[in-house]
Amino acid sequence: NEFKPTENAMLVLSFSRISHPFQSLFDKVASRSVSELKSFGSLDLFNIVVSYSKVDASKRNKKLLKAIADEIVSRPSSLSPKMLVGIAWSYANEGFRDPKLFNFISKECLGYCASFDSQEIASLAWSFVSVGCRDRLLLQALSEKSDDRWEEFGAQPLANMAWAYATAEEDRPSLFEGI
């Protein structure tokens, strides 16, 4: 059978949307995907990472997560900053720490912090701190872009921001005053 990256990415995305962890399907796509990642488009990589995280299939497929992290790092500017936020969250959700990937995401996202919505800002801060990547420059940029926007944050994003900054021992008085 010919391997079709987009079709496989959409297949696991569909199963993840209905929260059906059809493990044998996810395992088979993972084993076939690892050697074919160069043929995946950026959206395919994003869909695979998010899908595996949603159904908790990536814990069984760490080789795939590592291979995708390496592939993402090898493609500067091929994924949008908003996609990178989703990827960071997916890796953090799985407790998968890849310093090269998180350094890459930080560099790619730094100039876009002002364009992120409150959920994206909170997700990015939470993701980095969750996996122990305490990127002070990124955390400072996220906090500064949030200072005048605290009213846009719902309860969960505020809680995630407070947890991230307290855990990282970042002194952000405006965050705690905003809460």
Phi, psi and chi 1 to 4 in degrees:
 res  aa     phi    psi   chi1   chi2   chi3   chi4
   1 ASN       -  140.8  -68.9  -11.6      -      -
   2 GLU   -76.0  134.5 -178.9 -174.9  -12.6      -
   3 PHE   -83.6  125.9 -174.8   79.1      -      -
   4 LYS  -119.6  102.2  -62.1  178.1 -179.0  174.4
   5 PRO   -55.4  -48.8  -23.7   32.9      -      -
   6 THR   -63.5  -43.1  -60.9      -      -      -
   7 GLU   -63.4  -40.1  -72.7   82.7   -5.0      -
   8 ASN   -67.8  -40.5  -78.1  -78.9      -      -
   9 ALA   -63.0  -42.1      -      -      -      -
  10 MET   -68.3  -34.6  -66.0  -53.4  -65.4      -
  11 LEU   -62.9  -50.4 -178.9   64.3      -      -
  12 VAL   -69.7  -30.9  -66.2      -      -      -
  13 LEU   -62.7  -43.5 -179.8   62.8      -      -
  14 SER   -61.0  -46.0  -62.7      -      -      -
  15 PHE   -65.2  -35.2  -85.2   90.6      -      -
  16 SER   -69.8  -32.4   74.9      -      -      -
  17 ARG   -66.7  -29.4  -75.4 -172.6  174.3  156.6
  18 ILE   -96.1   10.0   59.6  170.4      -      -
  19 SER    56.2   38.7  -62.0      -      -      -
  20 HIS  -105.3  102.8 -167.4  -67.0      -      -
  21 PRO   -81.4   66.9   30.8  -33.6      -      -
  22 PHE   -68.6   85.0 -171.8   43.7      -      -
  23 GLN   -55.5  -41.8  -73.3  -60.6  -28.0      -
  24 SER   -65.6  -34.6   61.7      -      -      -
  25 LEU   -65.8  -49.5  168.1   71.3      -      -
  26 PHE   -61.9  -39.3  -78.7   83.0      -      -
  27 ASP   -66.2  -41.4  -68.4  -13.0      -      -
  28 LYS   -67.1  -44.2 -174.7  170.3 -175.1  166.2
  29 VAL   -61.8  -40.8  169.2      -      -      -
  30 ALA   -61.8  -47.7      -      -      -      -
  31 SER   -65.8  -34.6   68.4      -      -      -
  32 ARG   -78.0  -29.1  -62.3 -126.8   12.1 -128.4
  33 SER   -75.4  -35.7  -63.1      -      -      -
  34 VAL   -51.1  -44.3  169.7      -      -      -
  35 SER   -85.4   -5.0   62.7      -      -      -
  36 GLU  -113.9    9.6  -58.8  -72.1  -23.3      -
  37 LEU   -59.4  -29.7  -70.8  176.7      -      -
  38 LYS   -62.3  -25.0  -65.7 -136.1  177.9  -64.4
  39 SER   -87.4   -3.3   65.0      -      -      -
  40 PHE   -81.9  138.2  -82.3   65.5      -      -
  41 GLY   -75.2  166.5      -      -      -      -
  42 SER   -60.0  -41.8  -62.5      -      -      -
  43 LEU   -64.9  -35.9 -177.1   58.1      -      -
  44 ASP   -61.9  -44.4  -60.7  -30.0      -      -
  45 LEU   -60.7  -45.4  -66.7  173.3      -      -
  46 PHE   -59.1  -49.4  173.0   79.3      -      -
  47 ASN   -61.4  -39.9  -74.7  -22.5      -      -
  48 ILE   -63.1  -49.7  -69.2  -81.4      -      -
  49 VAL   -60.3  -49.1  168.2      -      -      -
  50 VAL   -65.1  -41.3  170.6      -      -      -
  51 SER   -63.1  -46.7  -61.2      -      -      -
  52 TYR   -64.5  -35.6  -83.9   69.5      -      -
  53 SER   -68.2  -40.5  176.1      -      -      -
  54 LYS   -61.4  -36.8  -84.3 -175.4  167.0 -176.9
  55 VAL  -104.9   12.1  -63.4      -      -      -
  56 ASP    60.6   30.7 -152.9   23.5      -      -
  57 ALA   -88.4  -14.1      -      -      -      -
  58 SER   -75.1  -21.8   47.0      -      -      -
  59 LYS   -62.3  -30.5  -73.4 -173.9  175.3  133.4
  60 ARG   -86.6   -8.7  -67.2  169.9   37.3  128.5
  61 ASN  -129.4   50.5  -64.5  -71.2      -      -
  62 LYS   -62.9  -30.4  -66.9 -152.9  179.6  -77.1
  63 LYS   -61.8  -39.4 -175.5  177.1  178.0 -178.7
  64 LEU   -65.3  -45.7  175.5   65.3      -      -
  65 LEU   -59.8  -43.3  -80.5 -177.3      -      -
  66 LYS   -65.0  -43.3  177.1   60.1  178.6  149.0
  67 ALA   -63.8  -40.3      -      -      -      -
  68 ILE   -67.5  -41.4  -70.1  174.8      -      -
  69 ALA   -57.5  -45.9      -      -      -      -
  70 ASP   -63.3  -38.9  -68.7  -16.3      -      -
  71 GLU   -67.8  -41.3 -175.4   63.1   26.5      -
  72 ILE   -61.4  -45.2  -71.8  168.7      -      -
  73 VAL   -63.2  -28.7  170.1      -      -      -
  74 SER   -81.2   -2.1   76.2      -      -      -
  75 ARG  -121.3   68.2  -62.6 -178.0 -176.3 -170.4
  76 PRO   -54.2  137.1  -20.0   29.4      -      -
  77 SER    62.7   15.5  -56.9      -      -      -
  78 SER   -88.3  -18.4   68.9      -      -      -
  79 LEU  -112.0  140.4  -70.9  131.9      -      -
  80 SER   -68.6  154.8   73.9      -      -      -
  81 PRO   -56.9  -35.6  -28.8   37.4      -      -
  82 LYS   -67.0  -35.7  -68.5  178.5 -176.6  -88.7
  83 MET   -66.9  -38.5  -69.8  169.8   83.7      -
  84 LEU   -64.1  -33.5  -69.7  170.1      -      -
  85 VAL   -61.6  -45.0  170.7      -      -      -
  86 GLY   -63.8  -36.9      -      -      -      -
  87 ILE   -67.9  -44.4  -71.7  168.7      -      -
  88 ALA   -58.8  -44.8      -      -      -      -
  89 TRP   -62.5  -42.2  179.8   87.2      -      -
  90 SER   -63.0  -44.2  -64.7      -      -      -
  91 TYR   -65.5  -43.1  -85.2   78.8      -      -
  92 ALA   -65.0  -39.7      -      -      -      -
  93 ASN   -59.1  -31.8 -171.8   48.7      -      -
  94 GLU   -90.5   -2.0  -67.5  -59.5  -47.6      -
  95 GLY    67.4   27.7      -      -      -      -
  96 PHE   -99.6  108.1 -166.2   93.5      -      -
  97 ARG   -96.8  118.9 -175.8  173.4 -167.2  -98.8
  98 ASP  -129.8   97.1 -171.9  -63.1      -      -
  99 PRO   -54.9  -39.6  -25.6   34.8      -      -
 100 LYS   -62.2  -42.7  -84.3  177.9   52.3  180.0
 101 LEU   -64.1  -47.2  174.6   66.3      -      -
 102 PHE   -68.2  -35.2  -81.4   85.1      -      -
 103 ASN   -63.5  -42.3  -72.8  -23.0      -      -
 104 PHE   -61.3  -47.1  172.6   80.5      -      -
 105 ILE   -60.9  -43.1  -69.7  172.3      -      -
 106 SER   -58.2  -50.0  174.8      -      -      -
 107 LYS   -62.1  -40.3  -72.4  176.5 -174.2  160.4
 108 GLU   -69.9  -32.5  -68.2  -72.6  -49.8      -
 109 CYS   -92.4  -19.9  -71.1      -      -      -
 110 LEU   -50.7  -44.4  -95.1  172.3      -      -
 111 GLY   -78.2   -2.5      -      -      -      -
 112 TYR  -113.8    5.1  -64.9   92.9      -      -
 113 CYS   -54.3  -37.5  -66.7      -      -      -
 114 ALA   -65.9  -24.5      -      -      -      -
 115 SER   -87.4   -8.4   68.9      -      -      -
 116 PHE   -78.1  144.4  -68.4  149.2      -      -
 117 ASP   -82.0  175.7   64.9   27.0      -      -
 118 SER   -60.8  -38.4   61.1      -      -      -
 119 GLN   -64.8  -41.5 -176.8   64.8   46.0      -
 120 GLU   -66.8  -40.4  -67.9  161.6  -23.6      -
 121 ILE   -62.3  -49.0  -70.9  170.0      -      -
 122 ALA   -65.6  -40.6      -      -      -      -
 123 SER   -63.1  -41.8  -69.4      -      -      -
 124 LEU   -66.4  -45.3 -161.0   53.7      -      -
 125 ALA   -61.7  -47.8      -      -      -      -
 126 TRP   -60.2  -44.1  176.1   87.0      -      -
 127 SER   -60.2  -49.0  -62.2      -      -      -
 128 PHE   -62.9  -47.4  -89.3   73.0      -      -
 129 VAL   -69.4  -35.5  174.9      -      -      -
 130 SER   -57.9  -37.3  -68.4      -      -      -
 131 VAL   -97.8   10.1  -64.2      -      -      -
 132 GLY    81.0   16.3      -      -      -      -
 133 CYS   -95.8   91.7  -67.8      -      -      -
 134 ARG   -92.8   75.5  -58.1 -144.4  165.5  100.0
 135 ASP   -80.6   95.3 -174.1  -43.0      -      -
 136 ARG   -59.6  -38.5  -64.5 -159.1 -176.2  -73.5
 137 LEU   -63.4  -45.4 -171.1   58.6      -      -
 138 LEU   -66.4  -45.7  178.6   64.6      -      -
 139 LEU   -60.9  -38.6  -69.0  173.3      -      -
 140 GLN   -65.4  -43.9 -179.2  179.0   -7.5      -
 141 ALA   -63.4  -42.6      -      -      -      -
 142 LEU   -63.4  -43.4  -68.2  170.7      -      -
 143 SER   -64.7  -44.4  179.1      -      -      -
 144 GLU   -62.7  -37.4  -72.8  171.6   -0.1      -
 145 LYS   -74.5  -13.6  -61.3  -55.7  177.0 -169.3
 146 SER   -95.4  -20.1  -56.0      -      -      -
 147 ASP   -50.4  -40.8  -77.3  -11.0      -      -
 148 ASP   -95.9   10.4  -61.7  -31.0      -      -
 149 ARG  -126.7   16.5  -59.6  170.4   47.5 -165.9
 150 TRP   -58.6  -28.4  -67.9  120.5      -      -
 151 GLU   -66.5  -18.6   67.6  -78.2  -11.0      -
 152 GLU   -79.2  -16.1  -62.4  171.8   24.5      -
 153 PHE   -84.1  130.7  -75.8   70.4      -      -
 154 GLY   -80.3 -177.7      -      -      -      -
 155 ALA   -62.0  -46.0      -      -      -      -
 156 GLN   -66.9  -47.8 -170.7   63.6   54.4      -
 157 PRO   -59.3  -37.9  -27.0   36.0      -      -
 158 LEU   -64.3  -43.4  -84.9  175.3      -      -
 159 ALA   -62.6  -42.3      -      -      -      -
 160 ASN   -63.4  -40.8  -71.6  -12.1      -      -
 161 MET   -65.3  -47.0  -70.6  -70.8  -77.8      -
 162 ALA   -60.0  -44.7      -      -      -      -
 163 TRP   -61.6  -47.4  176.5   86.2      -      -
 164 ALA   -60.9  -46.8      -      -      -      -
 165 TYR   -73.0  -35.0  -74.8   85.4      -      -
 166 ALA   -68.4  -43.4      -      -      -      -
 167 THR   -65.0  -39.3  -58.5      -      -      -
 168 ALA   -79.1   -3.2      -      -      -      -
 169 GLU    56.1   42.3  -61.9  177.1   -4.9      -
 170 GLU   -96.2  124.5  -73.7  -74.3  -38.3      -
 171 ASP   -82.7  104.5 -174.3   26.6      -      -
 172 ARG  -128.3   79.9  -61.2  -54.9  -58.3  170.4
 173 PRO   -54.8  -37.7  -16.5   23.3      -      -
 174 SER   -63.2  -32.5   61.7      -      -      -
 175 LEU   -65.0  -49.6  165.7   62.7      -      -
 176 PHE   -73.5  -26.9  -63.8  102.3      -      -
 177 GLU   -71.1  -36.5  -70.6  167.4    8.2      -
 178 GLY   -64.2  -30.6      -      -      -      -
 179 ILE   -76.0      -  -65.4  173.6      -      -
